[in-house]
Amino acid sequence: MALPVLADSVRIADDGVHILDRRVFPQRREWVCCATLEDVARAIEDMVTQSSGPYFAALWAMVLAAREAESDPRPRTRLEEAGARLVSTRPTNNHLRKAVDRVLARVDERDLVASATEGARCGEAVYRRSSRVLGEHTAALLPDQGCALTHCWPDLYLVELVRALQEQDKRVRFACTETRPYAQGARLTAVTLAEMGVDTTLITDSMGAALLASGDVDALVTAADRVTADGHVINKVGTLGLAVAAHAFDVPFHAMVQAPDTSTPSAEDVPIEYRDGAEVLAAAGVSEPGIHGWYPAFDVTPPRFVTTVVTDRGPFGPHELDRYEEEL
């Protein structure tokens, strides 16, 4: 099966990093060319790419940084500074730090660009391989037939989950929330599911609890931007409300993450990104003075509302994540 469009949305070229602009997808397929690391950083901040897109963008941005630092007397320092800039763009999701670390781990100052490029390629291969395994583990938790509700854009996790379901001959329908204010669920998730031939229903964010109450949903399945060592799930704002509703109606909630962040003890240790409230107003077409917007980009779901944290080493209960390291 050919990969859907969004599964390959960040590419490196001689003139820079090319990023598919998810702000206008699927109505238009436009690529933003970022000639410098700073261009990539601003593209991430401006939501040109989201979900795992910033991870891939950071990998290849580090190659741009290596090109820029090739004649610098302190190239390693320059690369570390570049990495810190990338990590600061979306502080809640720790994928960016992983991307930077994977490139830095391969950097050899004697052959800066080639070694950084090898690190980026390795980082991309690791992420895609782990997503594939993660999808297989999650598919095993879903019934042969039924409906899964998802929220926001789970990206490669969703692509690999669907691929695994199809390989296991499971016929699972999906319901997607719109995911305001950027409507990632409507524009990205639903479109990708339809592209992969999945029976897909789109609902507004406010309909999630009603759908869960209807008895038609077999599982709530989302990605996670980060899962703490004690089982708190940090994901796109709106996940918490769906998880609470799923718990109330005895629907399991499976949170997909390649690995828990064992370096983050609990939710208090995770910086939650707050975006400009004007983005909420702009998406709603509101411009009247005196109206304020509030936009936490992520929320935190306590472990008591989480059934399973699915990782690339298998599924765990939210209070069993210390076992992740034992599954090597």
DODO-886761 format. One record per residue (C-alpha): residue in three letters; x, y, z negated; residue number from 1. Coordinates in pm, 1 decimal. Layout:
N
[ALA,[X,Y,Z],NUM]
...
***
This chain:
328
[MET,[0.0,0.0,0.0],1]
[ALA,[125.9,347.7,88.8],2]
[LEU,[176.6,578.7,-206.5],3]
[PRO,[-77.3,860.7,-243.3],4]
[VAL,[36.3,1212.1,-159.6],5]
[LEU,[95.2,1324.6,-518.6],6]
[ALA,[321.6,1030.4,-598.6],7]
[ASP,[600.4,1196.2,-398.7],8]
[SER,[564.0,1568.7,-460.4],9]
[VAL,[919.3,1683.2,-544.0],10]
[ARG,[1208.9,1650.5,-299.0],11]
[ILE,[1568.8,1768.8,-274.8],12]
[ALA,[1706.3,1920.2,46.1],13]
[ASP,[2006.2,2121.9,157.1],14]
[ASP,[1816.6,2448.9,104.5],15]
[GLY,[1679.9,2364.3,-240.1],16]
[VAL,[1410.7,2170.5,-425.3],17]
[HIS,[1079.0,2145.5,-242.0],18]
[ILE,[772.2,2116.5,-467.4],19]
[LEU,[419.1,2043.8,-346.9],20]
[ASP,[202.3,2326.7,-481.0],21]
[ARG,[-57.9,2153.2,-696.0],22]
[ARG,[-237.7,2482.9,-759.7],23]
[VAL,[-386.1,2473.1,-408.8],24]
[PHE,[-398.6,2095.5,-349.9],25]
[PRO,[-599.7,1931.0,-191.6],26]
[GLN,[-745.1,2225.7,0.7],27]
[ARG,[-397.0,2307.3,128.9],28]
[ARG,[-73.2,2112.2,134.3],29]
[GLU,[188.3,2377.9,80.5],30]
[TRP,[546.0,2324.0,-35.9],31]
[VAL,[732.1,2578.1,-246.2],32]
[CYS,[1104.4,2589.2,-174.7],33]
[CYS,[1314.3,2666.0,-482.7],34]
[ALA,[1666.7,2767.9,-385.2],35]
[THR,[1802.3,2798.9,-740.9],36]
[LEU,[1754.8,2643.5,-1080.4],37]
[GLU,[1578.7,2960.3,-1196.6],38]
[ASP,[1334.9,2928.7,-906.1],39]
[VAL,[1250.8,2575.3,-1023.0],40]
[ALA,[1210.0,2691.3,-1383.3],41]
[ARG,[964.1,2961.9,-1278.8],42]
[ALA,[774.5,2717.1,-1057.7],43]
[ILE,[728.5,2486.6,-1356.5],44]
[GLU,[614.8,2775.7,-1577.4],45]
[ASP,[373.6,2896.9,-1308.2],46]
[MET,[211.4,2550.8,-1283.0],47]
[VAL,[322.5,2484.9,-926.0],48]
[THR,[375.0,2131.5,-1055.6],49]
[GLN,[236.0,1957.6,-1363.4],50]
[SER,[234.1,1626.5,-1551.0],51]
[SER,[540.9,1426.8,-1443.3],52]
[GLY,[611.7,1674.5,-1163.1],53]
[PRO,[830.0,1889.6,-1390.9],54]
[TYR,[1035.6,1580.6,-1478.4],55]
[PHE,[1129.6,1523.5,-1115.0],56]
[ALA,[1172.9,1896.0,-1057.2],57]
[ALA,[1413.3,1913.2,-1352.3],58]
[LEU,[1617.9,1620.3,-1220.5],59]
[TRP,[1678.8,1789.3,-887.8],60]
[ALA,[1710.5,2136.5,-1040.8],61]
[MET,[2011.9,2004.4,-1228.0],62]
[VAL,[2162.6,1915.9,-890.6],63]
[LEU,[2107.7,2277.0,-781.5],64]
[ALA,[2275.0,2386.4,-1104.8],65]
[ALA,[2570.2,2159.3,-1024.8],66]
[ARG,[2602.0,2319.7,-683.3],67]
[GLU,[2600.6,2662.7,-847.9],68]
[ALA,[2853.3,2558.8,-1115.8],69]
[GLU,[3095.0,2379.1,-884.1],70]
[SER,[3342.1,2670.4,-883.3],71]
[ASP,[3281.6,2769.1,-1245.9],72]
[PRO,[3572.5,2722.5,-1489.8],73]
[ARG,[3330.7,2569.1,-1744.5],74]
[PRO,[3091.7,2362.1,-1532.5],75]
[ARG,[2970.7,2136.9,-1815.7],76]
[THR,[2870.8,2438.6,-2023.7],77]
[ARG,[2689.2,2588.4,-1726.7],78]
[LEU,[2495.6,2267.0,-1675.1],79]
[GLU,[2401.9,2243.4,-2042.3],80]
[GLU,[2274.9,2602.7,-2030.2],81]
[ALA,[2077.3,2520.0,-1716.3],82]
[GLY,[1926.7,2219.4,-1889.3],83]
[ALA,[1821.1,2427.8,-2188.8],84]
[ARG,[1642.9,2668.9,-1953.8],85]
[LEU,[1449.9,2383.9,-1794.9],86]
[VAL,[1350.5,2229.9,-2128.8],87]
[SER,[1215.2,2567.5,-2244.8],88]
[THR,[966.9,2586.6,-1956.0],89]
[ARG,[723.4,2329.4,-2103.4],90]
[PRO,[832.1,2258.4,-2461.3],91]
[THR,[553.4,2019.1,-2561.6],92]
[ASN,[634.5,1747.0,-2310.1],93]
[ASN,[971.1,1585.6,-2381.8],94]
[HIS,[1007.8,1447.3,-2027.6],95]
[LEU,[1206.4,1754.0,-1929.7],96]
[ARG,[1464.8,1687.2,-2197.8],97]
[LYS,[1490.6,1326.9,-2081.5],98]
[ALA,[1546.0,1440.3,-1723.0],99]
[VAL,[1821.1,1680.6,-1826.3],100]
[ASP,[1990.1,1423.0,-2049.2],101]
[ARG,[1984.7,1158.4,-1776.4],102]
[VAL,[2167.1,1387.5,-1536.0],103]
[LEU,[2415.5,1511.4,-1796.1],104]
[ALA,[2495.5,1153.6,-1892.3],105]
[ARG,[2625.9,1090.1,-1539.4],106]
[VAL,[2804.6,1421.6,-1480.7],107]
[ASP,[3173.2,1399.0,-1397.6],108]
[GLU,[3345.1,1736.5,-1364.5],109]
[ARG,[3586.8,1588.7,-1108.1],110]
[ASP,[3294.9,1535.9,-867.1],111]
[LEU,[3022.7,1755.6,-1009.6],112]
[VAL,[2756.5,1759.0,-738.1],113]
[ALA,[2787.3,1393.8,-641.1],114]
[SER,[2771.2,1275.1,-1000.9],115]
[ALA,[2474.4,1502.1,-1080.8],116]
[THR,[2298.2,1371.9,-770.1],117]
[GLU,[2360.3,1015.4,-882.6],118]
[GLY,[2221.4,1102.2,-1225.7],119]
[ALA,[1907.1,1249.5,-1069.3],120]
[ARG,[1856.3,944.6,-850.0],121]
[CYS,[1901.7,717.8,-1149.3],122]
[GLY,[1655.1,928.0,-1351.8],123]
[GLU,[1394.6,905.9,-1077.5],124]
[ALA,[1438.3,529.8,-1039.7],125]
[VAL,[1407.4,474.9,-1415.4],126]
[TYR,[1087.9,679.1,-1434.9],127]
[ARG,[924.2,506.1,-1140.6],128]
[ARG,[1023.0,160.1,-1264.3],129]
[SER,[895.8,231.7,-1615.9],130]
[SER,[569.2,372.2,-1477.9],131]
[ARG,[519.4,53.0,-1279.8],132]
[VAL,[559.0,-164.5,-1589.2],133]
[LEU,[342.7,72.3,-1792.3],134]
[GLY,[64.6,40.5,-1536.3],135]
[GLU,[80.5,-339.2,-1554.6],136]
[HIS,[57.9,-339.7,-1934.7],137]
[THR,[-240.3,-103.1,-1928.2],138]
[ALA,[-422.6,-296.1,-1656.6],139]
[ALA,[-403.8,-607.9,-1874.2],140]
[LEU,[-609.6,-427.0,-2141.0],141]
[LEU,[-898.3,-342.7,-1906.9],142]
[PRO,[-1182.9,-577.7,-1812.6],143]
[ASP,[-1219.8,-748.0,-1474.7],144]
[GLN,[-1506.3,-511.6,-1399.0],145]
[GLY,[-1617.4,-194.0,-1569.3],146]
[CYS,[-1549.1,175.4,-1602.5],147]
[ALA,[-1257.0,374.1,-1741.7],148]
[LEU,[-1281.9,740.4,-1836.1],149]
[THR,[-971.8,952.6,-1790.4],150]
[HIS,[-876.4,1314.6,-1854.2],151]
[CYS,[-643.4,1551.2,-1671.7],152]
[TRP,[-388.9,1413.0,-1424.4],153]
[PRO,[-207.5,1101.5,-1551.6],154]
[ASP,[12.8,1115.2,-1240.8],155]
[LEU,[232.8,811.8,-1166.1],156]
[TYR,[89.3,634.7,-1470.4],157]
[LEU,[-252.5,640.3,-1302.3],158]
[VAL,[-113.4,545.1,-961.3],159]
[GLU,[63.8,243.5,-1106.1],160]
[LEU,[-234.7,149.4,-1321.0],161]
[VAL,[-459.9,142.2,-1015.5],162]
[ARG,[-202.9,-53.4,-817.7],163]
[ALA,[-177.3,-309.0,-1101.2],164]
[LEU,[-556.4,-338.1,-1127.5],165]
[GLN,[-578.6,-407.0,-756.5],166]
[GLU,[-301.7,-665.4,-774.2],167]
[GLN,[-484.2,-834.4,-1063.7],168]
[ASP,[-806.9,-826.1,-859.6],169]
[LYS,[-982.7,-616.8,-1121.4],170]
[ARG,[-1262.5,-389.5,-1004.7],171]
[VAL,[-1255.3,-98.3,-1244.0],172]
[ARG,[-1441.9,221.1,-1164.7],173]
[PHE,[-1309.8,554.0,-1291.8],174]
[ALA,[-1478.2,863.1,-1426.2],175]
[CYS,[-1271.4,1183.3,-1432.0],176]
[THR,[-1324.3,1503.5,-1622.7],177]
[GLU,[-1269.6,1821.6,-1422.3],178]
[THR,[-1009.0,1933.3,-1678.7],179]
[ARG,[-1045.6,2309.8,-1698.9],180]
[PRO,[-907.8,2566.7,-1644.6],181]
[TYR,[-691.2,2431.2,-1361.9],182]
[ALA,[-927.9,2146.7,-1269.5],183]
[GLN,[-644.7,1894.1,-1243.2],184]
[GLY,[-891.6,1611.4,-1293.9],185]
[ALA,[-1108.5,1724.7,-1005.4],186]
[ARG,[-835.6,1828.0,-763.2],187]
[LEU,[-561.4,1578.2,-847.0],188]
[THR,[-699.1,1273.4,-1032.0],189]
[ALA,[-1025.6,1226.1,-844.5],190]
[VAL,[-863.6,1292.0,-507.2],191]
[THR,[-582.5,1042.6,-573.7],192]
[LEU,[-824.2,776.5,-696.8],193]
[ALA,[-1037.1,819.8,-385.1],194]
[GLU,[-721.9,806.4,-171.8],195]
[MET,[-642.9,468.5,-331.7],196]
[GLY,[-992.6,336.6,-261.1],197]
[VAL,[-1124.7,350.6,-618.3],198]
[ASP,[-1493.2,406.5,-697.4],199]
[THR,[-1468.5,749.2,-861.6],200]
[THR,[-1717.3,972.0,-1045.9],201]
[LEU,[-1636.9,1332.3,-1135.4],202]
[ILE,[-1788.4,1490.2,-1448.1],203]
[THR,[-1748.0,1826.8,-1616.7],204]
[ASP,[-1547.1,1842.9,-1938.1],205]
[SER,[-1861.4,1888.5,-2146.4],206]
[MET,[-2011.8,1561.4,-2020.7],207]
[GLY,[-1748.5,1328.8,-2168.3],208]
[ALA,[-1925.4,1254.7,-2495.8],209]
[ALA,[-2256.0,1193.5,-2319.6],210]
[LEU,[-2093.2,946.5,-2082.1],211]
[LEU,[-1925.2,764.9,-2370.9],212]
[ALA,[-2260.2,750.0,-2552.9],213]
[SER,[-2429.5,598.5,-2247.0],214]
[GLY,[-2252.8,264.7,-2295.1],215]
[ASP,[-2119.7,270.0,-1939.4],216]
[VAL,[-1753.2,329.6,-2034.6],217]
[ASP,[-1531.2,35.5,-2128.8],218]
[ALA,[-1221.2,236.8,-2218.9],219]
[LEU,[-1085.5,589.7,-2244.4],220]
[VAL,[-743.5,587.7,-2075.4],221]
[THR,[-517.4,891.3,-2060.0],222]
[ALA,[-153.2,971.9,-2025.8],223]
[ALA,[30.7,1129.6,-2318.2],224]
[ASP,[275.7,1416.6,-2293.6],225]
[ARG,[429.6,1294.8,-2616.8],226]
[VAL,[356.4,1034.9,-2885.3],227]
[THR,[517.9,1090.6,-3223.6],228]
[ALA,[680.4,820.5,-3432.3],229]
[ASP,[375.1,804.1,-3660.2],230]
[GLY,[127.3,764.7,-3373.3],231]
[HIS,[-6.6,1114.3,-3300.8],232]
[VAL,[-91.8,1154.5,-2932.5],233]
[ILE,[-22.9,1493.0,-2775.8],234]
[ASN,[-189.2,1543.8,-2439.0],235]
[LYS,[-381.0,1795.1,-2230.2],236]
[VAL,[-625.8,1995.4,-2440.7],237]
[GLY,[-961.1,1816.3,-2442.3],238]
[THR,[-813.3,1473.8,-2514.0],239]
[LEU,[-888.4,1507.2,-2885.2],240]
[GLY,[-1260.0,1564.0,-2828.9],241]
[LEU,[-1284.7,1265.2,-2597.8],242]
[ALA,[-1092.6,1045.4,-2842.5],243]
[VAL,[-1320.9,1141.8,-3129.9],244]
[ALA,[-1628.2,1070.2,-2918.0],245]
[ALA,[-1483.5,738.4,-2801.6],246]
[HIS,[-1419.9,642.3,-3163.8],247]
[ALA,[-1778.2,733.8,-3256.0],248]
[PHE,[-1919.4,510.3,-2984.4],249]
[ASP,[-1676.6,218.5,-3030.8],250]
[VAL,[-1494.8,273.0,-2702.6],251]
[PRO,[-1121.3,193.3,-2719.6],252]
[PHE,[-874.4,472.5,-2644.2],253]
[HIS,[-554.4,363.1,-2471.2],254]
[ALA,[-285.2,632.9,-2449.7],255]
[MET,[-15.9,570.1,-2187.5],256]
[VAL,[339.8,687.3,-2248.6],257]
[GLN,[664.1,535.3,-2128.2],258]
[ALA,[814.6,554.4,-2476.2],259]
[PRO,[719.2,706.4,-2810.8],260]
[ASP,[938.5,994.8,-2920.4],261]
[THR,[1100.4,831.6,-3220.1],262]
[SER,[1301.9,1149.1,-3281.6],263]
[THR,[977.6,1335.6,-3361.2],264]
[PRO,[840.5,1209.2,-3694.6],265]
[SER,[492.1,1362.9,-3673.4],266]
[ALA,[271.7,1616.0,-3497.8],267]
[GLU,[402.1,1903.9,-3710.0],268]
[ASP,[736.7,1858.0,-3535.8],269]
[VAL,[597.1,1908.8,-3184.6],270]
[PRO,[588.0,2264.1,-3042.0],271]
[ILE,[243.1,2313.2,-2889.2],272]
[GLU,[250.3,2535.1,-2582.3],273]
[TYR,[2.4,2821.9,-2578.6],274]
[ARG,[-50.7,2972.5,-2236.6],275]
[ASP,[-178.6,3320.9,-2162.3],276]
[GLY,[-550.8,3338.9,-2233.2],277]
[ALA,[-586.3,3535.9,-1911.9],278]
[GLU,[-550.4,3206.2,-1727.7],279]
[VAL,[-880.9,3090.8,-1878.0],280]
[LEU,[-1050.7,3414.0,-1775.8],281]
[ALA,[-904.3,3403.7,-1425.3],282]
[ALA,[-1023.3,3047.1,-1367.4],283]
[ALA,[-1373.1,3148.5,-1477.2],284]
[GLY,[-1372.2,3465.0,-1266.4],285]
[VAL,[-1416.9,3685.9,-1573.4],286]
[SER,[-1265.4,4034.6,-1575.5],287]
[GLU,[-1486.5,4238.2,-1812.0],288]
[PRO,[-1294.4,4425.0,-2085.5],289]
[GLY,[-1336.7,4302.3,-2441.6],290]
[ILE,[-1343.2,3930.9,-2350.8],291]
[HIS,[-1043.2,3734.7,-2470.3],292]
[GLY,[-918.0,3395.5,-2356.7],293]
[TRP,[-760.5,3126.6,-2577.8],294]
[TYR,[-555.2,2852.9,-2417.3],295]
[PRO,[-363.8,2589.2,-2612.0],296]
[ALA,[-236.0,2372.7,-2327.3],297]
[PHE,[-230.4,2059.4,-2544.5],298]
[ASP,[-408.2,1914.3,-2845.3],299]
[VAL,[-313.8,1649.6,-3099.8],300]
[THR,[-512.0,1329.8,-3151.1],301]
[PRO,[-449.0,1167.1,-3492.3],302]
[PRO,[-369.7,794.9,-3490.7],303]
[ARG,[-702.3,702.6,-3651.3],304]
[PHE,[-869.0,787.1,-3317.6],305]
[VAL,[-615.3,594.2,-3107.1],306]
[THR,[-666.2,224.8,-3036.1],307]
[THR,[-348.3,151.1,-2842.3],308]
[VAL,[-31.7,328.7,-2739.2],309]
[VAL,[71.5,154.8,-2418.6],310]
[THR,[443.5,177.9,-2340.9],311]
[ASP,[683.4,31.2,-2087.7],312]
[ARG,[758.4,-236.8,-2347.9],313]
[GLY,[396.8,-329.1,-2400.7],314]
[PRO,[99.7,-213.0,-2610.4],315]
[PHE,[129.4,-115.7,-2976.5],316]
[GLY,[-110.1,0.6,-3241.5],317]
[PRO,[-45.2,365.9,-3330.6],318]
[HIS,[102.3,261.5,-3666.6],319]
[GLU,[329.2,-2.6,-3511.2],320]
[LEU,[552.2,218.3,-3297.7],321]
[ASP,[859.5,133.6,-3503.1],322]
[ARG,[843.6,-201.1,-3321.9],323]
[TYR,[914.4,-30.5,-2988.2],324]
[GLU,[1290.4,-38.8,-3047.1],325]
[GLU,[1267.5,-406.3,-3143.5],326]
[GLU,[1126.5,-496.5,-2803.1],327]
[LEU,[1450.9,-439.8,-2612.6],328]
***
